Amino acid sequence: MNRSLIEGDPHAVLEGMLIAGYAIGATHGYVYIRAEYPLAIKRLKKAMTQMREVGLLGEKILGSDFSFDIKIKEGAGASCAARKPRSLLQSKGSGAMPGRVRRSPPFPD
């Protein structure tokens, strides 16, 4: 997910999904957006409404046999975001000490 792209140019995201859906023969697409990004959700919904109004989303797009619709799945709230993410170098089993980033790979050259 690229929140800045969805907020800045939601039509480009939807257009890409529409083209991909046509290419693979899909009839539905889904966008997952975390609840912490209300601006992205608002702009994506507005862009979807605009595309439906001109016939670019829904049944028989532009009079063709192709139908495609997109649904937004809003993610979990702040409780999910409160967890501190770990980098790959700090994950369990990597041998890295918590809070430290390894400067060299764990294997010999």
N, C-alpha and C positions, 0 to 999 in steps of 0.2 A: 504494500500500500504506500502510495506517495501522497500524503495529506496536502502538501503545497500544490501539487498538480490538480488535485480535486478541487481545492479552494480557488485556484487561479484560472483553470481552464477545464471545468467539468465536462464541457461538450466534447473535448478531445478524448477523455476517458470513455465516455459513452459511445462515441463514434468508433473507437478501437474495439470495444466490446461488440458492437453491432457488426463490424466487419469480421471479427473472429467468429461470432455466432453464425454468420452466413457461410463462412468458409468451412466450418465443421458440421453445419446442419443443426445447430442448437436452436431451441425456441425460447430459452430462458437464460438469463445471466444474473449473477449475484455479486453485490459489492458489500464487503464487510468494512464498517467504519466504527472505531471505538467511540463510545459515548462522550469521551473527553474532547471530541472535535465537533462541536455543534455547528460551527461555520461551514465545515466541509459537508455535513449532512444537509444543512439548509440549502447550500448552493447546488448540490447534486440533485436534490428534490426539485428545485426550480428548473434546472436544466432538463430533467426528465419530463416535467410538465410541458416545457417549451417544445421538446422533441415530439411528444404525443400530439400536441396541437397542430404541428405541421406534417404529421403522418410518418415520422421516422421511428416511432416505437409503437408496438401493439400489433394488431391484426393486419395482414395484407399491406405491408409497408410499401408506400408509394404505388399502390395498386397491383403489386406483385403477389406471388404465392408465398412469399417469405413473411413469416410472423416472428417477432422477437420482442420480449419484454424483459425488463431489468427490475430486480427487487433489491432493496437496501436492508441489510442486516446490521442493526445497531448493536455494538458489543457491550461488554460489561462496563460498569462505572468505575469510580475511583478506587474501589477496593482491589481491583485487578492491577491498576496502574501503580498502586502503592508498593508492590513488590519490587525490590531492587533487582534489575536484570544483571546477569553475569555475562561477561565476555567469554568467548571460547577459551581464551587462555586462563581464565579464572574458574572454569567449570570443574565440577567434581571429577576426580580421576585423572586430571591433567598433571597433577603433581605441583601445581602452582599454589603458592601461599595466598590465603584470602587477602584481597586488597592490593596485591602486587601483580604487575604485568611482567611476564617472562620476556627477557630480552633476546634469548636465543632458543632455537627449537630443542625439544627434550631428547633428541636423538643425535648421535655423532654424525659428523659430516661425511 
